[in-house]
Amino acid sequence: MPLSKKRIGIVCPYGWDTPGGVQSHVRDLAEYLINEGHFVSVLAPAIDDENLPSYVTSAGRPISIPYNGAVARVLFGPIAFSRVRHWISQGNFDVLHLHEPAIPSISLLACWAAEGPLVGTFHAAAKRQKVSFAVIPFLEPVIEKLNARIAVSEAARETLTEHLDTDAIVVPNGIYASLYRDGKLDERWTGNTIGFIGRFEEPRKGLSVLIDALPAIITEIPDIKVFVAGPGDSEDALKEIQPALRSRFTFMGRISEEEKANFLASVGLYIAPNTGGESFGIILAEALAAGASVVASDIPAFDSLLGHGEYGTLFESENPQDLAVKVVALLKDSVARKEIAQRGKNYAQAFDWDVVADKIYDVYQMAMVGGNGVTLSSENRAWNKLLGRQG
């Protein structure tokens, strides 16, 4: 990281106090840059203003909208726009980093409101984003204001190219690889075990695919156990599982980062049966760094992250039979399982924040060339047009 210290503004479009990959990425990036001596201010929607980190400013309470197979908590409208403008005017930023500036939330508002060195990071990956790209006539002149664009994966870059006919530099999400590399074995989770982490109530996370694969796995691996970590109602989830299978499942709820590192280092296999809507798969990078043998659906983002099967095992998305075959083969071949896990662990060091943050900072420097800092735009024609105003 260069010695020149900067004032960096980062906009998170999603509710800060709701779990999500974008929020985690923004938090880790902000804290990494702060530890490097930069001044960082994050603007984000928030339900609870009182428990925010000192570097986060609330833009107001988010609202929920359907988005990319899930529910996104975002913030839009005239009051939010006023708060965004005030934050920019007070920030005296050298560069403004806007996450998901193509969806109707405060990153888009900030892009309308600001002039100067602007960087946009695009996370979404899907064939058709009805919500996020519904306002394309207003997006094109806004996206053109960005001095530099980052996509977190090839899948995200292709989505951006398809919908907005523009390109981006691919810089992956970051992880603290050393945290996961130092995970300790915990006998509670070792042996013929399967691990799953995520919002298991969301269909696109694919827990149902794993459930459907379990009978075939049990036939070959009679003592198999499944551990599920993450937010959700475990009682409702258990009701959806056949009674004969329920004893195989342990729902752990939310776990700490240290517990997650130990969990990933201990489970026999880590399974990511997601059915779509993923642009990167940060949990896969964490699992690899911890030394887990990963089995993931072959959706584009996971296929790319796992090196087309070099660093983890892929199965046909939404095919529980294929998942069962891959799980059984790995659990019966400890040598193959350990070899692919070791390759993945070495590869995952490329996602460490020491590497990723340097790449992001290089993009900042590129955006700042010839710039004089971030200022408020004197014109907001796109905003006025959206509200049905003239001028």
Order of alpha helices (4+ residues) and beta strands (2+ residues): beta-alpha-beta-beta-beta-beta-alpha-beta-alpha-beta-beta-alpha-beta-alpha-beta-alpha-beta-alpha-beta-alpha-alpha-beta-alpha-beta-alpha-beta-alpha-beta-alpha-alpha-alpha-beta-alpha
